Every structure is written in structure tokens, then in C-alpha cells.
Amino acid sequence: MPQDHRPKDQSRQMIVDAILAAGEPLTRTEIARVLRRTKTPHLIALIDKLVEEGYLIRSIVTFKNGVQGYQYDLAEQLKQSLD
């Protein structure tokens, strides 16, 4: 799947917007689908940087198939600032 190259700041905002629009935590794969991208190391690094900077919260969850993975939600402080 060809991917558009966008500025890093735009991609970061799109990640936050995707989670906000979903109204619930999303996995890396779900975020990638919303952005119409593949789950690449670059996308994962952008998500991880948002976690490091305190914009997102990462949780480890166990899916129905028994596999563990990450889900991401907006940090409480960010949610409050958007209200």
C-alpha cells in the first residue's frame, strides 16, 4: 500500500485525532488503519514519542485470542484540555 509522506507534526495530530474520534483506546493497527497507513517502525516511533511526551497513555491488554498487545488512549490532562 503506497503511503503519503506528511509532516511529522501532521501525523502526530492525526494520531491524537483518531483516538479522540474513536472515543476509546486504539491499538497500533487500528491507528494505522484510521490513518490509511501500514504499521511501520516509523509510525510506532511516532506513537511511542507521544507516550513519552505525555499526550498518550499506553496500556497492555490481552485480546480475545490470548495475545497481549498495546492500546493507546489520550492522557487525562489532554482530555481535560479538549473539554
PDB file of N, CA, C and O in Angstrom:
ATOM      1  N   MET A   1       0.849  -1.172   0.000  1.00  0.00           N
ATOM      2  CA  MET A   1       0.000   0.000   0.000  1.00  0.00           C
ATOM      3  C   MET A   1       0.895   1.237   0.000  1.00  0.00           C
ATOM      4  O   MET A   1       1.645   1.441   0.955  1.00  0.00           O
ATOM      5  N   PRO A   2       0.839   2.064  -1.040  1.00  0.00           N
ATOM      6  CA  PRO A   2       1.647   3.284  -1.046  1.00  0.00           C
ATOM      7  C   PRO A   2       1.165   4.246   0.038  1.00  0.00           C
ATOM      8  O   PRO A   2      -0.028   4.337   0.330  1.00  0.00           O
ATOM      9  N   GLN A   3       2.106   4.946   0.615  1.00  0.00           N
ATOM     10  CA  GLN A   3       1.758   5.855   1.690  1.00  0.00           C
ATOM     11  C   GLN A   3       2.167   7.270   1.333  1.00  0.00           C
ATOM     12  O   GLN A   3       3.225   7.510   0.750  1.00  0.00           O
ATOM     13  N   ASP A   4       1.292   8.207   1.702  1.00  0.00           N
ATOM     14  CA  ASP A   4       1.630   9.610   1.513  1.00  0.00           C
ATOM     15  C   ASP A   4       2.632  10.006   2.572  1.00  0.00           C
ATOM     16  O   ASP A   4       2.547   9.559   3.716  1.00  0.00           O
ATOM     17  N   HIS A   5       3.570  10.833   2.199  1.00  0.00           N
ATOM     18  CA  HIS A   5       4.510  11.363   3.172  1.00  0.00           C
ATOM     19  C   HIS A   5       3.965  12.695   3.649  1.00  0.00           C
ATOM     20  O   HIS A   5       3.753  13.619   2.864  1.00  0.00           O
ATOM     21  N   ARG A   6       3.746  12.773   4.940  1.00  0.00           N
ATOM     22  CA  ARG A   6       3.240  14.019   5.510  1.00  0.00           C
ATOM     23  C   ARG A   6       4.212  14.496   6.574  1.00  0.00           C
ATOM     24  O   ARG A   6       5.038  13.726   7.064  1.00  0.00           O
ATOM     25  N   PRO A   7       4.111  15.760   6.926  1.00  0.00           N
ATOM     26  CA  PRO A   7       4.969  16.266   8.000  1.00  0.00           C
ATOM     27  C   PRO A   7       4.706  15.514   9.308  1.00  0.00           C
ATOM     28  O   PRO A   7       3.577  15.117   9.595  1.00  0.00           O
ATOM     29  N   LYS A   8       5.757  15.332  10.081  1.00  0.00           N
ATOM     30  CA  LYS A   8       5.669  14.599  11.344  1.00  0.00           C
ATOM     31  C   LYS A   8       4.602  15.195  12.261  1.00  0.00           C
ATOM     32  O   LYS A   8       3.831  14.455  12.870  1.00  0.00           O
ATOM     33  N   ASP A   9       4.550  16.517  12.365  1.00  0.00           N
ATOM     34  CA  ASP A   9       3.560  17.156  13.238  1.00  0.00           C
ATOM     35  C   ASP A   9       2.138  16.849  12.792  1.00  0.00           C
ATOM     36  O   ASP A   9       1.251  16.666  13.627  1.00  0.00           O
ATOM     37  N   GLN A  10       1.916  16.794  11.500  1.00  0.00           N
ATOM     38  CA  GLN A  10       0.589  16.463  10.984  1.00  0.00           C
ATOM     39  C   GLN A  10       0.230  15.016  11.332  1.00  0.00           C
ATOM     40  O   GLN A  10      -0.902  14.739  11.730  1.00  0.00           O
ATOM     41  N   SER A  11       1.174  14.103  11.187  1.00  0.00           N
ATOM     42  CA  SER A  11       0.927  12.701  11.536  1.00  0.00           C
ATOM     43  C   SER A  11       0.632  12.559  13.023  1.00  0.00           C
ATOM     44  O   SER A  11      -0.263  11.807  13.410  1.00  0.00           O
ATOM     45  N   ARG A  12       1.374  13.271  13.853  1.00  0.00           N
ATOM     46  CA  ARG A  12       1.150  13.207  15.301  1.00  0.00           C
ATOM     47  C   ARG A  12      -0.250  13.707  15.648  1.00  0.00           C
ATOM     48  O   ARG A  12      -0.936  13.109  16.476  1.00  0.00           O
ATOM     49  N   GLN A  13      -0.675  14.804  15.014  1.00  0.00           N
ATOM     50  CA  GLN A  13      -2.019  15.336  15.269  1.00  0.00           C
ATOM     51  C   GLN A  13      -3.088  14.358  14.791  1.00  0.00           C
ATOM     52  O   GLN A  13      -4.125  14.206  15.436  1.00  0.00           O
ATOM     53  N   MET A  14      -2.839  13.704  13.675  1.00  0.00           N
ATOM     54  CA  MET A  14      -3.794  12.737  13.151  1.00  0.00           C
ATOM     55  C   MET A  14      -3.949  11.538  14.079  1.00  0.00           C
ATOM     56  O   MET A  14      -5.043  10.988  14.202  1.00  0.00           O
ATOM     57  N   ILE A  15      -2.860  11.129  14.734  1.00  0.00           N
ATOM     58  CA  ILE A  15      -2.923  10.031  15.704  1.00  0.00           C
ATOM     59  C   ILE A  15      -3.816  10.430  16.872  1.00  0.00           C
ATOM     60  O   ILE A  15      -4.700   9.671  17.269  1.00  0.00           O
ATOM     61  N   VAL A  16      -3.589  11.611  17.416  1.00  0.00           N
ATOM     62  CA  VAL A  16      -4.404  12.114  18.533  1.00  0.00           C
ATOM     63  C   VAL A  16      -5.864  12.230  18.097  1.00  0.00           C
ATOM     64  O   VAL A  16      -6.765  11.821  18.830  1.00  0.00           O
ATOM     65  N   ASP A  17      -6.099  12.783  16.916  1.00  0.00           N
ATOM     66  CA  ASP A  17      -7.461  12.953  16.407  1.00  0.00           C
ATOM     67  C   ASP A  17      -8.166  11.610  16.214  1.00  0.00           C
ATOM     68  O   ASP A  17      -9.365  11.499  16.466  1.00  0.00           O
ATOM     69  N   ALA A  18      -7.429  10.597  15.770  1.00  0.00           N
ATOM     70  CA  ALA A  18      -8.019   9.267  15.556  1.00  0.00           C
ATOM     71  C   ALA A  18      -8.524   8.685  16.870  1.00  0.00           C
ATOM     72  O   ALA A  18      -9.618   8.125  16.925  1.00  0.00           O
ATOM     73  N   ILE A  19      -7.730   8.817  17.922  1.00  0.00           N
ATOM     74  CA  ILE A  19      -8.130   8.287  19.230  1.00  0.00           C
ATOM     75  C   ILE A  19      -9.287   9.103  19.786  1.00  0.00           C
ATOM     76  O   ILE A  19     -10.224   8.548  20.361  1.00  0.00           O
ATOM     77  N   LEU A  20      -9.224  10.407  19.618  1.00  0.00           N
ATOM     78  CA  LEU A  20     -10.304  11.275  20.083  1.00  0.00           C
ATOM     79  C   LEU A  20     -11.619  10.912  19.386  1.00  0.00           C
ATOM     80  O   LEU A  20     -12.657  10.806  20.039  1.00  0.00           O
ATOM     81  N   ALA A  21     -11.579  10.724  18.075  1.00  0.00           N
ATOM     82  CA  ALA A  21     -12.781  10.394  17.305  1.00  0.00           C
ATOM     83  C   ALA A  21     -13.337   9.019  17.684  1.00  0.00           C
ATOM     84  O   ALA A  21     -14.551   8.818  17.696  1.00  0.00           O
ATOM     85  N   ALA A  22     -12.453   8.084  17.989  1.00  0.00           N
ATOM     86  CA  ALA A  22     -12.897   6.734  18.347  1.00  0.00           C
ATOM     87  C   ALA A  22     -13.616   6.735  19.693  1.00  0.00           C
ATOM     88  O   ALA A  22     -14.533   5.944  19.915  1.00  0.00           O
ATOM     89  N   GLY A  23     -13.199   7.618  20.581  1.00  0.00           N
ATOM     90  CA  GLY A  23     -13.824   7.680  21.897  1.00  0.00           C
ATOM     91  C   GLY A  23     -13.439   6.524  22.800  1.00  0.00           C
ATOM     92  O   GLY A  23     -14.048   6.317  23.850  1.00  0.00           O
ATOM     93  N   GLU A  24     -12.434   5.775  22.395  1.00  0.00           N
ATOM     94  CA  GLU A  24     -11.943   4.642  23.184  1.00  0.00           C
ATOM     95  C   GLU A  24     -10.501   4.361  22.780  1.00  0.00           C
ATOM     96  O   GLU A  24     -10.050   4.816  21.729  1.00  0.00           O
ATOM     97  N   PRO A  25      -9.781   3.619  23.603  1.00  0.00           N
ATOM     98  CA  PRO A  25      -8.396   3.303  23.251  1.00  0.00           C
ATOM     99  C   PRO A  25      -8.310   2.526  21.935  1.00  0.00           C
ATOM    100  O   PRO A  25      -9.197   1.740  21.601  1.00  0.00           O
ATOM    101  N   LEU A  26      -7.235   2.760  21.206  1.00  0.00           N
ATOM    102  CA  LEU A  26      -6.991   2.068  19.939  1.00  0.00           C
ATOM    103  C   LEU A  26      -5.647   1.353  19.984  1.00  0.00           C
ATOM    104  O   LEU A  26      -4.728   1.777  20.685  1.00  0.00           O
ATOM    105  N   THR A  27      -5.545   0.266  19.230  1.00  0.00           N
ATOM    106  CA  THR A  27      -4.270  -0.440  19.077  1.00  0.00           C
ATOM    107  C   THR A  27      -3.448   0.263  18.000  1.00  0.00           C
ATOM    108  O   THR A  27      -3.940   1.147  17.298  1.00  0.00           O
ATOM    109  N   ARG A  28      -2.197  -0.145  17.886  1.00  0.00           N
ATOM    110  CA  ARG A  28      -1.347   0.403  16.823  1.00  0.00           C
ATOM    111  C   ARG A  28      -1.943   0.119  15.446  1.00  0.00           C
ATOM    112  O   ARG A  28      -1.945   0.978  14.564  1.00  0.00           O
ATOM    113  N   THR A  29      -2.445  -1.101  15.281  1.00  0.00           N
ATOM    114  CA  THR A  29      -3.035  -1.483  13.993  1.00  0.00           C
ATOM    115  C   THR A  29      -4.264  -0.649  13.690  1.00  0.00           C
ATOM    116  O   THR A  29      -4.449  -0.216  12.552  1.00  0.00           O
ATOM    117  N   GLU A  30      -5.103  -0.415  14.680  1.00  0.00           N
ATOM    118  CA  GLU A  30      -6.302   0.400  14.478  1.00  0.00           C
ATOM    119  C   GLU A  30      -5.932   1.841  14.126  1.00  0.00           C
ATOM    120  O   GLU A  30      -6.557   2.453  13.259  1.00  0.00           O
ATOM    121  N   ILE A  31      -4.920   2.375  14.796  1.00  0.00           N
ATOM    122  CA  ILE A  31      -4.452   3.730  14.477  1.00  0.00           C
ATOM    123  C   ILE A  31      -3.956   3.771  13.029  1.00  0.00           C
ATOM    124  O   ILE A  31      -4.292   4.688  12.280  1.00  0.00           O
ATOM    125  N   ALA A  32      -3.167   2.786  12.644  1.00  0.00           N
ATOM    126  CA  ALA A  32      -2.638   2.735  11.270  1.00  0.00           C
ATOM    127  C   ALA A  32      -3.774   2.690  10.254  1.00  0.00           C
ATOM    128  O   ALA A  32      -3.711   3.364   9.226  1.00  0.00           O
ATOM    129  N   ARG A  33      -4.800   1.910  10.528  1.00  0.00           N
ATOM    130  CA  ARG A  33      -5.933   1.811   9.595  1.00  0.00           C
ATOM    131  C   ARG A  33      -6.651   3.144   9.451  1.00  0.00           C
ATOM    132  O   ARG A  33      -6.993   3.551   8.340  1.00  0.00           O
ATOM    133  N   VAL A  34      -6.881   3.824  10.568  1.00  0.00           N
ATOM    134  CA  VAL A  34      -7.543   5.127  10.518  1.00  0.00           C
ATOM    135  C   VAL A  34      -6.727   6.106   9.678  1.00  0.00           C
ATOM    136  O   VAL A  34      -7.284   6.901   8.922  1.00  0.00           O
ATOM    137  N   LEU A  35      -5.409   6.042   9.815  1.00  0.00           N
ATOM    138  CA  LEU A  35      -4.524   6.941   9.066  1.00  0.00           C
ATOM    139  C   LEU A  35      -4.269   6.465   7.637  1.00  0.00           C
ATOM    140  O   LEU A  35      -3.592   7.139   6.860  1.00  0.00           O
ATOM    141  N   ARG A  36      -4.826   5.283   7.295  1.00  0.00           N
ATOM    142  CA  ARG A  36      -4.599   4.664   5.987  1.00  0.00           C
ATOM    143  C   ARG A  36      -3.123   4.443   5.716  1.00  0.00           C
ATOM    144  O   ARG A  36      -2.599   4.757   4.648  1.00  0.00           O
ATOM    145  N   ARG A  37      -2.474   3.885   6.737  1.00  0.00           N
ATOM    146  CA  ARG A  37      -1.050   3.565   6.648  1.00  0.00           C
ATOM    147  C   ARG A  37      -0.849   2.142   7.102  1.00  0.00           C
ATOM    148  O   ARG A  37      -1.771   1.509   7.617  1.00  0.00           O
ATOM    149  N   THR A  38       0.347   1.640   6.915  1.00  0.00           N
ATOM    150  CA  THR A  38       0.689   0.350   7.491  1.00  0.00           C
ATOM    151  C   THR A  38       1.377   0.599   8.823  1.00  0.00           C
ATOM    152  O   THR A  38       1.872   1.697   9.079  1.00  0.00           O
ATOM    153  N   LYS A  39       1.408  -0.412   9.660  1.00  0.00           N
ATOM    154  CA  LYS A  39       2.032  -0.296  10.976  1.00  0.00           C
ATOM    155  C   LYS A  39       3.544  -0.457  10.800  1.00  0.00           C
ATOM    156  O   LYS A  39       4.084  -1.559  10.898  1.00  0.00           O
ATOM    157  N   THR A  40       4.198   0.644  10.545  1.00  0.00           N
ATOM    158  CA  THR A  40       5.638   0.651  10.284  1.00  0.00           C
ATOM    159  C   THR A  40       6.405   1.051  11.548  1.00  0.00           C
ATOM    160  O   THR A  40       5.819   1.603  12.480  1.00  0.00           O
ATOM    161  N   PRO A  41       7.701   0.778  11.584  1.00  0.00           N
ATOM    162  CA  PRO A  41       8.509   1.252  12.712  1.00  0.00           C
ATOM    163  C   PRO A  41       8.421   2.774  12.889  1.00  0.00           C
ATOM    164  O   PRO A  41       8.474   3.272  14.013  1.00  0.00           O
ATOM    165  N   HIS A  42       8.288   3.506  11.783  1.00  0.00           N
ATOM    166  CA  HIS A  42       8.175   4.968  11.856  1.00  0.00           C
ATOM    167  C   HIS A  42       6.887   5.370  12.582  1.00  0.00           C
ATOM    168  O   HIS A  42       6.911   6.243  13.449  1.00  0.00           O
ATOM    169  N   LEU A  43       5.776   4.742  12.233  1.00  0.00           N
ATOM    170  CA  LEU A  43       4.503   5.052  12.883  1.00  0.00           C
ATOM    171  C   LEU A  43       4.551   4.675  14.364  1.00  0.00           C
ATOM    172  O   LEU A  43       4.083   5.432  15.215  1.00  0.00           O
ATOM    173  N   ILE A  44       5.107   3.526  14.664  1.00  0.00           N
ATOM    174  CA  ILE A  44       5.228   3.098  16.059  1.00  0.00           C
ATOM    175  C   ILE A  44       6.087   4.087  16.842  1.00  0.00           C
ATOM    176  O   ILE A  44       5.776   4.398  17.992  1.00  0.00           O
ATOM    177  N   ALA A  45       7.159   4.581  16.236  1.00  0.00           N
ATOM    178  CA  ALA A  45       8.022   5.568  16.899  1.00  0.00           C
ATOM    179  C   ALA A  45       7.265   6.861  17.182  1.00  0.00           C
ATOM    180  O   ALA A  45       7.453   7.469  18.236  1.00  0.00           O
ATOM    181  N   LEU A  46       6.405   7.290  16.243  1.00  0.00           N
ATOM    182  CA  LEU A  46       5.598   8.492  16.476  1.00  0.00           C
ATOM    183  C   LEU A  46       4.650   8.289  17.656  1.00  0.00           C
ATOM    184  O   LEU A  46       4.504   9.173  18.500  1.00  0.00           O
ATOM    185  N   ILE A  47       4.008   7.123  17.711  1.00  0.00           N
ATOM    186  CA  ILE A  47       3.093   6.814  18.814  1.00  0.00           C
ATOM    187  C   ILE A  47       3.867   6.773  20.132  1.00  0.00           C
ATOM    188  O   ILE A  47       3.431   7.348  21.130  1.00  0.00           O
ATOM    189  N   ASP A  48       5.010   6.095  20.134  1.00  0.00           N
ATOM    190  CA  ASP A  48       5.823   5.994  21.350  1.00  0.00           C
ATOM    191  C   ASP A  48       6.294   7.365  21.835  1.00  0.00           C
ATOM    192  O   ASP A  48       6.363   7.611  23.039  1.00  0.00           O
ATOM    193  N   LYS A  49       6.616   8.248  20.905  1.00  0.00           N
ATOM    194  CA  LYS A  49       7.044   9.602  21.272  1.00  0.00           C
ATOM    195  C   LYS A  49       5.894  10.369  21.923  1.00  0.00           C
ATOM    196  O   LYS A  49       6.113  11.125  22.869  1.00  0.00           O
ATOM    197  N   LEU A  50       4.669  10.180  21.424  1.00  0.00           N
ATOM    198  CA  LEU A  50       3.506  10.818  22.043  1.00  0.00           C
ATOM    199  C   LEU A  50       3.279  10.297  23.466  1.00  0.00           C
ATOM    200  O   LEU A  50       2.824  11.038  24.337  1.00  0.00           O
ATOM    201  N   VAL A  51       3.596   9.026  23.694  1.00  0.00           N
ATOM    202  CA  VAL A  51       3.517   8.460  25.047  1.00  0.00           C
ATOM    203  C   VAL A  51       4.586   9.100  25.933  1.00  0.00           C
ATOM    204  O   VAL A  51       4.293   9.536  27.046  1.00  0.00           O
ATOM    205  N   GLU A  52       5.821   9.155  25.440  1.00  0.00           N
ATOM    206  CA  GLU A  52       6.929   9.756  26.194  1.00  0.00           C
ATOM    207  C   GLU A  52       6.636  11.198  26.583  1.00  0.00           C
ATOM    208  O   GLU A  52       6.974  11.636  27.683  1.00  0.00           O
ATOM    209  N   GLU A  53       6.004  11.934  25.669  1.00  0.00           N
ATOM    210  CA  GLU A  53       5.719  13.352  25.909  1.00  0.00           C
ATOM    211  C   GLU A  53       4.468  13.575  26.757  1.00  0.00           C
ATOM    212  O   GLU A  53       4.140  14.712  27.095  1.00  0.00           O
ATOM    213  N   GLY A  54       3.767  12.487  27.102  1.00  0.00           N
ATOM    214  CA  GLY A  54       2.619  12.602  27.984  1.00  0.00           C
ATOM    215  C   GLY A  54       1.292  12.887  27.309  1.00  0.00           C
ATOM    216  O   GLY A  54       0.309  13.178  27.990  1.00  0.00           O
ATOM    217  N   TYR A  55       1.238  12.811  25.979  1.00  0.00           N
ATOM    218  CA  TYR A  55      -0.017  13.048  25.267  1.00  0.00           C
ATOM    219  C   TYR A  55      -0.901  11.803  25.241  1.00  0.00           C
ATOM    220  O   TYR A  55      -2.128  11.901  25.263  1.00  0.00           O
ATOM    221  N   LEU A  56      -0.259  10.625  25.194  1.00  0.00           N
ATOM    222  CA  LEU A  56      -0.985   9.359  25.155  1.00  0.00           C
ATOM    223  C   LEU A  56      -0.590   8.490  26.333  1.00  0.00           C
ATOM    224  O   LEU A  56       0.492   8.633  26.903  1.00  0.00           O
ATOM    225  N   ILE A  57      -1.499   7.578  26.686  1.00  0.00           N
ATOM    226  CA  ILE A  57      -1.232   6.573  27.711  1.00  0.00           C
ATOM    227  C   ILE A  57      -1.251   5.208  27.031  1.00  0.00           C
ATOM    228  O   ILE A  57      -2.162   4.907  26.260  1.00  0.00           O
ATOM    229  N   ARG A  58      -0.245   4.387  27.318  1.00  0.00           N
ATOM    230  CA  ARG A  58      -0.160   3.043  26.744  1.00  0.00           C
ATOM    231  C   ARG A  58      -0.584   2.032  27.808  1.00  0.00           C
ATOM    232  O   ARG A  58      -0.127   2.089  28.950  1.00  0.00           O
ATOM    233  N   SER A  59      -1.458   1.112  27.422  1.00  0.00           N
ATOM    234  CA  SER A  59      -1.886   0.031  28.311  1.00  0.00           C
ATOM    235  C   SER A  59      -1.612  -1.296  27.625  1.00  0.00           C
ATOM    236  O   SER A  59      -1.727  -1.418  26.405  1.00  0.00           O
ATOM    237  N   ILE A  60      -1.249  -2.280  28.421  1.00  0.00           N
ATOM    238  CA  ILE A  60      -1.080  -3.634  27.888  1.00  0.00           C
ATOM    239  C   ILE A  60      -2.390  -4.367  28.132  1.00  0.00           C
ATOM    240  O   ILE A  60      -2.888  -4.410  29.257  1.00  0.00           O
ATOM    241  N   VAL A  61      -2.944  -4.944  27.068  1.00  0.00           N
ATOM    242  CA  VAL A  61      -4.215  -5.655  27.163  1.00  0.00           C
ATOM    243  C   VAL A  61      -4.056  -7.058  26.584  1.00  0.00           C
ATOM    244  O   VAL A  61      -3.175  -7.311  25.762  1.00  0.00           O
ATOM    245  N   THR A  62      -4.921  -7.961  27.026  1.00  0.00           N
ATOM    246  CA  THR A  62      -4.976  -9.313  26.468  1.00  0.00           C
ATOM    247  C   THR A  62      -6.210  -9.399  25.590  1.00  0.00           C
ATOM    248  O   THR A  62      -7.329  -9.181  26.054  1.00  0.00           O
ATOM    249  N   PHE A  63      -6.004  -9.713  24.335  1.00  0.00           N
ATOM    250  CA  PHE A  63      -7.092  -9.807  23.373  1.00  0.00           C
ATOM    251  C   PHE A  63      -7.803 -11.153  23.498  1.00  0.00           C
ATOM    252  O   PHE A  63      -7.335 -12.047  24.202  1.00  0.00           O
ATOM    253  N   LYS A  64      -8.922 -11.286  22.819  1.00  0.00           N
ATOM    254  CA  LYS A  64      -9.748 -12.498  22.902  1.00  0.00           C
ATOM    255  C   LYS A  64      -8.979 -13.760  22.535  1.00  0.00           C
ATOM    256  O   LYS A  64      -9.281 -14.840  23.044  1.00  0.00           O
ATOM    257  N   ASN A  65      -7.988 -13.633  21.656  1.00  0.00           N
ATOM    258  CA  ASN A  65      -7.203 -14.793  21.237  1.00  0.00           C
ATOM    259  C   ASN A  65      -6.057 -15.121  22.197  1.00  0.00           C
ATOM    260  O   ASN A  65      -5.267 -16.028  21.934  1.00  0.00           O
ATOM    261  N   GLY A  66      -5.964 -14.382  23.315  1.00  0.00           N
ATOM    262  CA  GLY A  66      -4.940 -14.641  24.315  1.00  0.00           C
ATOM    263  C   GLY A  66      -3.639 -13.888  24.093  1.00  0.00           C
ATOM    264  O   GLY A  66      -2.744 -13.944  24.936  1.00  0.00           O
ATOM    265  N   VAL A  67      -3.520 -13.190  22.984  1.00  0.00           N
ATOM    266  CA  VAL A  67      -2.311 -12.432  22.671  1.00  0.00           C
ATOM    267  C   VAL A  67      -2.357 -11.090  23.390  1.00  0.00           C
ATOM    268  O   VAL A  67      -3.401 -10.442  23.458  1.00  0.00           O
ATOM    269  N   GLN A  68      -1.208 -10.686  23.925  1.00  0.00           N
ATOM    270  CA  GLN A  68      -1.133  -9.379  24.565  1.00  0.00           C
ATOM    271  C   GLN A  68      -0.647  -8.346  23.559  1.00  0.00           C
ATOM    272  O   GLN A  68       0.145  -8.642  22.664  1.00  0.00           O
ATOM    273  N   GLY A  69      -1.144  -7.127  23.732  1.00  0.00           N
ATOM    274  CA  GLY A  69      -0.736  -6.039  22.850  1.00  0.00           C
ATOM    275  C   GLY A  69      -0.954  -4.710  23.536  1.00  0.00           C
ATOM    276  O   GLY A  69      -1.365  -4.652  24.695  1.00  0.00           O
ATOM    277  N   TYR A  70      -0.678  -3.658  22.818  1.00  0.00           N
ATOM    278  CA  TYR A  70      -0.813  -2.307  23.366  1.00  0.00           C
ATOM    279  C   TYR A  70      -2.075  -1.632  22.857  1.00  0.00           C
ATOM    280  O   TYR A  70      -2.487  -1.814  21.711  1.00  0.00           O
ATOM    281  N   GLN A  71      -2.677  -0.846  23.745  1.00  0.00           N
ATOM    282  CA  GLN A  71      -3.744   0.067  23.368  1.00  0.00           C
ATOM    283  C   GLN A  71      -3.331   1.451  23.839  1.00  0.00           C
ATOM    284  O   GLN A  71      -2.640   1.605  24.846  1.00  0.00           O
ATOM    285  N   TYR A  72      -3.766   2.451  23.091  1.00  0.00           N
ATOM    286  CA  TYR A  72      -3.391   3.835  23.389  1.00  0.00           C
ATOM    287  C   TYR A  72      -4.635   4.685  23.576  1.00  0.00           C
ATOM    288  O   TYR A  72      -5.599   4.577  22.819  1.00  0.00           O
ATOM    289  N   ASP A  73      -4.597   5.532  24.598  1.00  0.00           N
ATOM    290  CA  ASP A  73      -5.680   6.454  24.873  1.00  0.00           C
ATOM    291  C   ASP A  73      -5.075   7.826  25.122  1.00  0.00           C
ATOM    292  O   ASP A  73      -3.876   7.958  25.369  1.00  0.00           O
ATOM    293  N   LEU A  74      -5.918   8.836  25.052  1.00  0.00           N
ATOM    294  CA  LEU A  74      -5.446  10.188  25.344  1.00  0.00           C
ATOM    295  C   LEU A  74      -5.147  10.310  26.831  1.00  0.00           C
ATOM    296  O   LEU A  74      -5.876   9.769  27.662  1.00  0.00           O
ATOM    297  N   ALA A  75      -4.087  11.011  27.163  1.00  0.00           N
ATOM    298  CA  ALA A  75      -3.747  11.271  28.555  1.00  0.00           C
ATOM    299  C   ALA A  75      -4.855  12.126  29.172  1.00  0.00           C
ATOM    300  O   ALA A  75      -5.469  12.947  28.491  1.00  0.00           O
ATOM    301  N   GLU A  76      -5.100  11.926  30.453  1.00  0.00           N
ATOM    302  CA  GLU A  76      -6.185  12.632  31.147  1.00  0.00           C
ATOM    303  C   GLU A  76      -6.051  14.148  31.013  1.00  0.00           C
ATOM    304  O   GLU A  76      -7.041  14.850  30.806  1.00  0.00           O
ATOM    305  N   GLN A  77      -4.838  14.638  31.130  1.00  0.00           N
ATOM    306  CA  GLN A  77      -4.602  16.071  31.016  1.00  0.00           C
ATOM    307  C   GLN A  77      -5.007  16.595  29.631  1.00  0.00           C
ATOM    308  O   GLN A  77      -5.565  17.686  29.516  1.00  0.00           O
ATOM    309  N   LEU A  78      -4.728  15.822  28.598  1.00  0.00           N
ATOM    310  CA  LEU A  78      -5.097  16.210  27.243  1.00  0.00           C
ATOM    311  C   LEU A  78      -6.611  16.183  27.074  1.00  0.00           C
ATOM    312  O   LEU A  78      -7.190  17.077  26.457  1.00  0.00           O
ATOM    313  N   LYS A  79      -7.250  15.151  27.627  1.00  0.00           N
ATOM    314  CA  LYS A  79      -8.716  15.065  27.554  1.00  0.00           C
ATOM    315  C   LYS A  79      -9.355  16.296  28.210  1.00  0.00           C
ATOM    316  O   LYS A  79     -10.299  16.873  27.672  1.00  0.00           O
ATOM    317  N   GLN A  80      -8.836  16.687  29.365  1.00  0.00           N
ATOM    318  CA  GLN A  80      -9.396  17.825  30.090  1.00  0.00           C
ATOM    319  C   GLN A  80      -9.210  19.121  29.309  1.00  0.00           C
ATOM    320  O   GLN A  80     -10.089  19.983  29.313  1.00  0.00           O
ATOM    321  N   SER A  81      -8.076  19.259  28.646  1.00  0.00           N
ATOM    322  CA  SER A  81      -7.816  20.483  27.889  1.00  0.00           C
ATOM    323  C   SER A  81      -8.699  20.589  26.647  1.00  0.00           C
ATOM    324  O   SER A  81      -8.903  21.683  26.121  1.00  0.00           O
ATOM    325  N   LEU A  82      -9.226  19.446  26.174  1.00  0.00           N
ATOM    326  CA  LEU A  82     -10.084  19.442  24.993  1.00  0.00           C
ATOM    327  C   LEU A  82     -11.549  19.663  25.340  1.00  0.00           C
ATOM    328  O   LEU A  82     -12.360  19.937  24.455  1.00  0.00           O
ATOM    329  N   ASP A  83     -11.897  19.547  26.617  1.00  0.00           N
ATOM    330  CA  ASP A  83     -13.289  19.753  27.043  1.00  0.00           C
ATOM    331  C   ASP A  83     -13.674  21.201  27.062  1.00  0.00           C
ATOM    332  O   ASP A  83     -14.810  21.534  27.397  1.00  0.00           O
TER     333      ASP A  83
END
